[in-house]
Amino acid sequence: MTPLDYDYLRGFLKARSGLVLSNDKQYLIESRLMPIVRKQGMSGIGDLVAKLKVPGSEALATRVTEAMTTNESFFFRDKTPFDHFRELMMPALLKARASRRQIRIWCAAASTGQEPYSLAMILKDMAAQLAGWRVEIIGTDLSGEVLDRAKAGIYTQFEVQRGLPIQMLLKHFTQNGDQWVISPEIRSMVHYRTLNLLNDFSALGQFDIIYCRNVLIYFDQPTKIDVLNRAARLLAPDGYLLLGAAETVVGLTDAFKPIAERRGLYTPSEKTTATAPRLTALAGGRVA
């Protein structure tokens, strides 16, 4: 791979996905893209770059982008964001939404589905409290391939052993050979859509909770600021934003303020609340 090829791919990936690569990530590109090169019968990365430059190469561009984006995920990842969900967010929203009985949740980097399904399992355990409520979970991701896996709800033994309590595995999954299939009931609680966070996502409507974890770390500062400010406009004035352990809004935007002693958890600032539009209730799936 020549320096010119690397520079082209860096610019291509930033424009397509927001992924920012430093000057020393050639090995990463080669390891992720050489399988595509071989499958397409190309001679090397240079050939791949040449084909990406040809008009009408959208299918190849999509494969390259999906191969380069990180889709690491596991059930109840980092634990703390799910403790926040159980202990603070849902109790507060059950009181605040008592008259409307609707809650909308967005997982903005859903990957293969472990995060939204973790939330769905918690909600299922709260079925008695949520009787008659309409709770909608939307999972989005740039990669249609990983979302197809999420929709199927089929996981390996290794995947279900990463963070999933044994009692939840036995309660919500069925074993099929060396794979585990999540129950249709849990699967039906999550709706998936392909979405690039670099594009307009206002059509999703407003949410009470947004999980946007471990995706901003791959963006440069202007992109982080843009995504956070646009997310703020979709969040209810008393809603919640969850970021990853290595992410923060500090120094990026004043649209959110941190919640004391709740790592990674934010709520809209007074400035955002003052200009926020009224929450629009959309139809979703019932928990019970």
LODO-507106 format. One record per residue (C-alpha): chain; residue number from 1; residue in three letters; z, y, x. Coordinates in Angstrom, 3 decimals, always signed. Each point is the difference from the previous one (the first is absolute). Layout:
% LODO-507106
SELUM   kette    nr   rest          w          v          u
SELUM       A   NUM    ala          Z          Y          X
...
% end
This chain:
% LODO-507106
SELUM   kette    nr   rest          w          v          u
SELUM       A     1    met     +0.000     +0.000     +0.000
SELUM       A     2    thr     -1.087     +3.298     +1.499
SELUM       A     3    pro     +2.108     +3.179     -0.149
SELUM       A     4    leu     -2.563     +1.467     -2.413
SELUM       A     5    asp     +0.300     -3.021     -2.304
SELUM       A     6    tyr     +3.783     +0.314     +0.064
SELUM       A     7    asp     -0.128     +3.714     -0.770
SELUM       A     8    tyr     -2.349     -0.657     -2.921
SELUM       A     9    leu     +2.269     -2.694     -1.450
SELUM       A    10    arg     +3.081     +2.203     +0.370
SELUM       A    11    gly     -1.693     +2.770     -1.971
SELUM       A    12    phe     -1.407     -2.459     -2.532
SELUM       A    13    leu     +3.395     -1.578     -0.691
SELUM       A    14    lys     +1.806     +3.323     -0.262
SELUM       A    15    ala     -2.546     +1.275     -2.515
SELUM       A    16    arg     +0.009     -3.216     -2.034
SELUM       A    17    ser     +3.700     -0.920     -0.012
SELUM       A    18    gly     +2.022     +2.686     +1.782
SELUM       A    19    leu     +0.765     -2.459     +2.822
SELUM       A    20    val     +0.551     +1.851     +3.274
SELUM       A    21    leu     -0.565     -1.972     +3.208
SELUM       A    22    ser     +1.111     +1.221     +3.409
SELUM       A    23    asn     -2.190     -0.186     +3.097
SELUM       A    24    asp     +1.300     -3.429     +1.022
SELUM       A    25    lys     -0.613     -2.140     -3.103
SELUM       A    26    gln     -3.336     -1.539     +0.987
SELUM       A    27    tyr     +1.639     -3.427     +0.084
SELUM       A    28    leu     +1.092     +0.418     -3.631
SELUM       A    29    ile     -3.515     +0.833     -1.165
SELUM       A    30    glu     -1.464     -2.927     +1.906
SELUM       A    31    ser     +2.560     -2.486     -1.331
SELUM       A    32    arg     -0.440     +1.147     -3.622
SELUM       A    33    leu     -3.771     +0.536     -0.030
SELUM       A    34    met     -1.372     -2.812     +2.177
SELUM       A    35    pro     +0.356     -2.528     -2.871
SELUM       A    36    ile     -2.310     +2.242     -2.064
SELUM       A    37    val     -2.398     +0.312     +2.940
SELUM       A    38    arg     -0.188     -3.790     +0.359
SELUM       A    39    lys     -0.295     -0.639     -3.725
SELUM       A    40    gln     -2.872     +2.475     -0.278
SELUM       A    41    gly     -1.781     -1.511     +2.992
SELUM       A    42    met     +0.198     +3.254     +1.966
SELUM       A    43    ser     -0.027     +0.270     +3.778
SELUM       A    44    gly     +3.136     +2.123     +0.330
SELUM       A    45    ile     +1.922     +3.078     -1.112
SELUM       A    46    gly     -2.920     +2.223     +0.988
SELUM       A    47    asp     -2.247     -1.855     -2.433
SELUM       A    48    leu     +2.634     +0.423     -2.716
SELUM       A    49    val     +0.187     +3.747     +0.614
SELUM       A    50    ala     -3.796     +0.277     -0.179
SELUM       A    51    lys     -0.046     -1.772     -3.373
SELUM       A    52    leu     +2.804     +2.211     -1.350
SELUM       A    53    lys     -2.171     +3.034     +0.720
SELUM       A    54    val     -2.877     -1.340     -2.105
SELUM       A    55    pro     -0.142     +1.348     -3.594
SELUM       A    56    gly     +0.951     -2.609     -2.585
SELUM       A    57    ser     +2.634     -1.713     +2.182
SELUM       A    58    glu     +2.857     +0.547     -2.481
SELUM       A    59    ala     +0.865     -3.702     -0.317
SELUM       A    60    leu     +0.340     -0.311     +3.770
SELUM       A    61    ala     +1.964     +3.260     +0.163
SELUM       A    62    thr     +2.451     -1.378     -2.561
SELUM       A    63    arg     +0.468     -3.236     +1.956
SELUM       A    64    val     +0.642     +1.933     +3.218
SELUM       A    65    thr     +2.495     +2.327     -1.681
SELUM       A    66    glu     +1.899     -2.865     -1.646
SELUM       A    67    ala     +0.109     -1.943     +3.266
SELUM       A    68    met     +1.586     +2.946     +1.802
SELUM       A    69    thr     +2.649     +0.944     -2.555
SELUM       A    70    thr     +3.396     -1.658     +0.384
SELUM       A    71    asn     +1.030     -2.184     -2.952
SELUM       A    72    glu     +3.403     -1.155     +1.205
SELUM       A    73    ser     +2.359     -0.588     -2.918
SELUM       A    74    phe     +2.790     -2.272     -1.118
SELUM       A    75    phe     +2.379     -0.353     -2.919
SELUM       A    76    phe     +2.928     +2.454     -0.161
SELUM       A    77    arg     -1.133     +1.497     +3.305
SELUM       A    78    asp     +2.790     +2.008     +1.711
SELUM       A    79    lys     +2.343     -0.737     -2.965
SELUM       A    80    thr     +1.305     +3.592     -0.219
SELUM       A    81    pro     -2.834     +1.368     -2.198
SELUM       A    82    phe     +0.675     -2.747     -2.514
SELUM       A    83    asp     +3.747     +0.680     +0.053
SELUM       A    84    his     -0.863     +3.619     -0.829
SELUM       A    85    phe     -2.121     -1.270     -2.893
SELUM       A    86    arg     +2.805     -2.124     -1.465
SELUM       A    87    glu     +2.964     +2.219     +0.714
SELUM       A    88    leu     -1.272     +3.542     -0.500
SELUM       A    89    met     -3.521     +0.449     -1.319
SELUM       A    90    met     -0.044     -2.396     -2.928
SELUM       A    91    pro     +3.510     +0.890     -1.295
SELUM       A    92    ala     -0.898     +3.707     +0.142
SELUM       A    93    leu     -3.359     -0.496     -1.704
SELUM       A    94    leu     +1.477     -2.217     -2.719
SELUM       A    95    lys     +2.154     +2.963     -0.986
SELUM       A    96    ala     -2.648     +2.666     +0.456
SELUM       A    97    arg     -2.724     -1.924     -1.873
SELUM       A    98    ala     +2.191     -1.368     -2.797
SELUM       A    99    ser     -1.940     +1.822     -2.710
SELUM       A   100    arg     -3.459     -0.809     +1.346
SELUM       A   101    arg     +0.738     -3.496     +1.343
SELUM       A   102    gln     -2.874     +0.100     +2.458
SELUM       A   103    ile     -0.021     -0.161     +3.796
SELUM       A   104    arg     -3.003     +0.040     +2.328
SELUM       A   105    ile     +0.093     -1.235     +3.599
SELUM       A   106    trp     -2.709     +0.318     +2.642
SELUM       A   107    cys     -0.150     -2.124     +3.160
SELUM       A   108    ala     -2.533     +1.979     +2.026
SELUM       A   109    ala     -0.560     -2.585     +2.741
SELUM       A   110    ala     +0.377     -3.242     -1.914
SELUM       A   111    ser     -1.800     -2.236     +2.506
SELUM       A   112    thr     +0.309     -3.655     -1.095
SELUM       A   113    gly     +2.496     +0.815     -2.744
SELUM       A   114    gln     +3.407     -0.809     +1.426
SELUM       A   115    glu     +1.423     +3.492     -0.569
SELUM       A   116    pro     -0.998     +0.451     -3.675
SELUM       A   117    tyr     +0.930     -3.603     -0.791
SELUM       A   118    ser     +3.424     +0.550     +1.609
SELUM       A   119    leu     +0.523     +2.934     -2.366
SELUM       A   120    ala     -1.238     -2.082     -2.940
SELUM       A   121    met     +2.529     -2.738     +0.774
SELUM       A   122    ile     +2.826     +2.555     +0.059
SELUM       A   123    leu     -1.182     +1.379     -3.334
SELUM       A   124    lys     -0.125     -3.505     -1.427
SELUM       A   125    asp     +3.643     -0.463     +0.941
SELUM       A   126    met     +0.677     +3.201     -1.975
SELUM       A   127    ala     -1.796     -1.291     -3.099
SELUM       A   128    ala     +3.038     +0.401     -2.263
SELUM       A   129    gln     +0.328     +3.693     +0.913
SELUM       A   130    leu     -3.736     +0.543     -0.322
SELUM       A   131    ala     -0.512     -1.676     -3.371
SELUM       A   132    gly     -2.449     +2.172     -1.930
SELUM       A   133    trp     -0.988     +2.007     +3.075
SELUM       A   134    arg     -3.510     +0.349     +1.382
SELUM       A   135    val     -0.058     -0.182     +3.788
SELUM       A   136    glu     -3.281     +0.225     +1.860
SELUM       A   137    ile     -0.477     -0.873     +3.670
SELUM       A   138    ile     -3.271     +1.097     +1.598
SELUM       A   139    gly     -0.869     -1.435     +3.412
SELUM       A   140    thr     -2.807     +1.613     +1.986
SELUM       A   141    asp     -1.546     -0.656     +3.380
SELUM       A   142    leu     -3.084     +0.939     +1.976
SELUM       A   143    ser     -0.960     -3.654     +0.447
SELUM       A   144    gly     -1.467     -1.829     -2.951
SELUM       A   145    glu     +0.348     -3.249     +1.937
SELUM       A   146    val     +3.779     +0.185     +0.278
SELUM       A   147    leu     +0.282     +1.102     -3.633
SELUM       A   148    asp     -1.888     -3.132     -1.034
SELUM       A   149    arg     +2.732     -1.971     +1.740
SELUM       A   150    ala     +2.656     +2.090     -1.733
SELUM       A   151    lys     -1.542     -0.648     -3.411
SELUM       A   152    ala     -0.079     -3.737     +0.674
SELUM       A   153    gly     +3.712     +0.005     +0.897
SELUM       A   154    ile     -0.304     -2.990     +2.344
SELUM       A   155    tyr     +2.052     -0.013     +3.202
SELUM       A   156    thr     +0.562     -2.315     +2.941
SELUM       A   157    gln     +3.317     -1.571     +0.926
SELUM       A   158    phe     +0.267     +2.508     +2.857
SELUM       A   159    glu     -0.569     +2.954     -2.346
SELUM       A   160    val     +2.644     -1.025     -2.550
SELUM       A   161    gln     +2.523     -0.603     +2.772
SELUM       A   162    arg     -0.281     +3.631     +1.147
SELUM       A   163    gly     +2.641     +1.905     -1.950
SELUM       A   164    leu     -0.151     -1.887     -3.302
SELUM       A   165    pro     +3.421     -1.316     -1.138
SELUM       A   166    ile     -0.114     -3.721     -0.716
SELUM       A   167    gln     +1.271     +0.490     -3.548
SELUM       A   168    met     -2.922     +2.329     -0.774
SELUM       A   169    leu     -2.459     -2.420     +1.570
SELUM       A   170    leu     +1.209     -2.828     -2.223
SELUM       A   171    lys     +0.183     +2.234     -3.075
SELUM       A   172    his     -3.348     +1.779     +0.200
SELUM       A   173    phe     -2.302     -2.282     +2.023
SELUM       A   174    thr     -1.547     -3.427     -0.425
SELUM       A   175    gln     -0.859     -2.104     +3.033
SELUM       A   176    asn     -3.564     -1.259     +0.280
SELUM       A   177    gly     -0.378     -2.089     +3.142
SELUM       A   178    asp     +0.790     +2.252     +2.955
SELUM       A   179    gln     -0.356     +3.157     -2.094
SELUM       A   180    trp     +2.176     +1.829     -2.510
SELUM       A   181    val     -1.393     +1.582     -3.173
SELUM       A   182    ile     +1.846     +2.894     -1.612
SELUM       A   183    ser     +0.630     -0.371     -3.732
SELUM       A   184    pro     -2.569     +1.426     -2.449
SELUM       A   185    glu     +2.827     +2.023     -1.541
SELUM       A   186    ile     +0.745     +1.859     +3.247
SELUM       A   187    arg     -3.684     +0.300     +0.880
SELUM       A   188    ser     -0.773     +1.619     -3.356
SELUM       A   189    met     +2.527     +2.772     +0.692
SELUM       A   190    val     -2.153     +1.487     +2.792
SELUM       A   191    his     -3.451     +1.569     -0.363
SELUM       A   192    tyr     -2.131     +0.431     +3.113
SELUM       A   193    arg     -2.668     +2.557     +0.851
SELUM       A   194    thr     -2.019     +0.653     +3.150
SELUM       A   195    leu     +0.824     +3.500     +1.244
SELUM       A   196    asn     -0.475     +2.000     +3.192
SELUM       A   197    leu     +2.869     +2.460     +0.446
SELUM       A   198    leu     -2.410     +2.418     +1.675
SELUM       A   199    asn     -1.763     +0.382     -3.342
SELUM       A   200    asp     +1.167     +1.680     -3.200
SELUM       A   201    phe     +2.587     -2.184     -1.754
SELUM       A   202    ser     +1.014     +2.391     -2.778
SELUM       A   203    ala     -1.682     -2.236     -2.602
SELUM       A   204    leu     +2.867     -2.489     +0.417
SELUM       A   205    gly     +2.178     +2.322     -2.087
SELUM       A   206    gln     +3.628     +0.819     +0.632
SELUM       A   207    phe     +2.702     -2.309     +1.267
SELUM       A   208    asp     +3.772     -0.279     -0.001
SELUM       A   209    ile     +0.085     -1.897     +3.313
SELUM       A   210    ile     -2.473     -0.050     +2.885
SELUM       A   211    tyr     +0.276     -2.488     +2.850
SELUM       A   212    cys     -2.188     +1.228     +2.875
SELUM       A   213    arg     +1.408     -2.014     +2.859
SELUM       A   214    asn     -1.370     -0.689     +3.475
SELUM       A   215    val     -3.361     +1.658     -0.549
SELUM       A   216    leu     +0.573     +3.628     +1.019
SELUM       A   217    ile     +0.806     -1.131     +3.551
SELUM       A   218    tyr     -3.700     -0.720     +0.523
SELUM       A   219    phe     -1.109     +3.513     -1.022
SELUM       A   220    asp     -0.155     +3.217     +1.994
SELUM       A   221    gln     +2.233     +2.892     -1.059
SELUM       A   222    pro     -2.513     +1.881     -2.223
SELUM       A   223    thr     -0.765     -3.219     -1.895
SELUM       A   224    lys     +3.698     -0.782     -0.459
SELUM       A   225    ile     +0.589     +3.496     -1.376
SELUM       A   226    asp     -2.943     -0.287     -2.385
SELUM       A   227    val     +1.011     -3.412     -1.359
SELUM       A   228    leu     +3.639     +1.015     -0.469
SELUM       A   229    asn     -0.860     +3.230     -1.801
SELUM       A   230    arg     -2.402     -1.755     -2.338
SELUM       A   231    ala     +2.549     -2.750     -0.658
SELUM       A   232    ala     +2.560     +2.665     -0.893
SELUM       A   233    arg     -2.258     +1.204     -2.802
SELUM       A   234    leu     +0.011     -3.510     -1.513
SELUM       A   235    leu     +3.759     -0.475     +0.100
SELUM       A   236    ala     +2.257     +0.875     -2.932
SELUM       A   237    pro     +2.426     +2.878     +0.757
SELUM       A   238    asp     +2.892     -2.477     +0.074
SELUM       A   239    gly     -2.028     -2.794     +1.601
SELUM       A   240    tyr     +0.360     -1.723     +3.362
SELUM       A   241    leu     -2.142     -0.456     +3.100
SELUM       A   242    leu     +0.615     -2.877     +2.420
SELUM       A   243    leu     -1.333     +0.169     +3.563
SELUM       A   244    gly     +0.169     -2.532     +2.818
SELUM       A   245    ala     +2.821     -0.107     +2.528
SELUM       A   246    ala     -2.099     +1.782     +2.645
SELUM       A   247    glu     -1.345     +2.659     -2.388
SELUM       A   248    thr     +1.348     +3.333     -1.204
SELUM       A   249    val     -0.996     +3.139     -1.876
SELUM       A   250    val     +1.973     +2.200     +2.411
SELUM       A   251    gly     -2.269     +2.465     +1.736
SELUM       A   252    leu     -2.917     -0.945     -2.238
SELUM       A   253    thr     +0.637     +1.344     -3.488
SELUM       A   254    asp     +2.670     +1.729     -2.073
SELUM       A   255    ala     -1.176     -1.781     -3.141
SELUM       A   256    phe     +2.774     -2.598     +0.390
SELUM       A   257    lys     +3.649     -0.016     +0.984
SELUM       A   258    pro     +1.918     -2.993     +1.390
SELUM       A   259    ile     +2.758     -1.645     -1.999
SELUM       A   260    ala     +3.204     -0.087     +2.019
SELUM       A   261    glu     +0.944     -3.346     +1.512
SELUM       A   262    arg     -3.078     -1.685     -1.481
SELUM       A   263    arg     -2.358     -0.631     +2.904
SELUM       A   264    gly     -3.668     +0.472     -0.838
SELUM       A   265    leu     +0.685     +1.250     -3.518
SELUM       A   266    tyr     -1.158     +3.425     -1.203
SELUM       A   267    thr     -0.202     +1.945     -3.221
SELUM       A   268    pro     -2.162     +3.035     -0.859
SELUM       A   269    ser     +1.373     +3.280     +1.294
SELUM       A   270    glu     +0.901     +2.887     -2.267
SELUM       A   271    lys     -3.261     +1.677     +0.993
SELUM       A   272    thr     -2.024     -3.017     -1.138
SELUM       A   273    thr     +2.022     -0.425     -3.171
SELUM       A   274    ala     -0.570     +3.606     -1.005
SELUM       A   275    thr     -3.774     -0.443     +0.055
SELUM       A   276    ala     -0.250     -3.645     -1.095
SELUM       A   277    pro     -2.049     -0.827     -3.119
SELUM       A   278    arg     +1.652     -1.829     -2.850
SELUM       A   279    leu     +0.168     -3.775     +0.446
SELUM       A   280    thr     -2.770     -1.844     -1.779
SELUM       A   281    ala     +1.017     -3.394     -1.377
SELUM       A   282    leu     -2.638     -2.699     +0.406
SELUM       A   283    ala     -0.073     -3.508     -1.382
SELUM       A   284    gly     +1.297     -2.794     +2.189
SELUM       A   285    gly     +1.425     -3.500     -0.139
SELUM       A   286    arg     +3.293     -0.955     -1.568
SELUM       A   287    val     +2.641     -1.682     +2.110
SELUM       A   288    ala     +1.429     -1.976     -2.850
% end
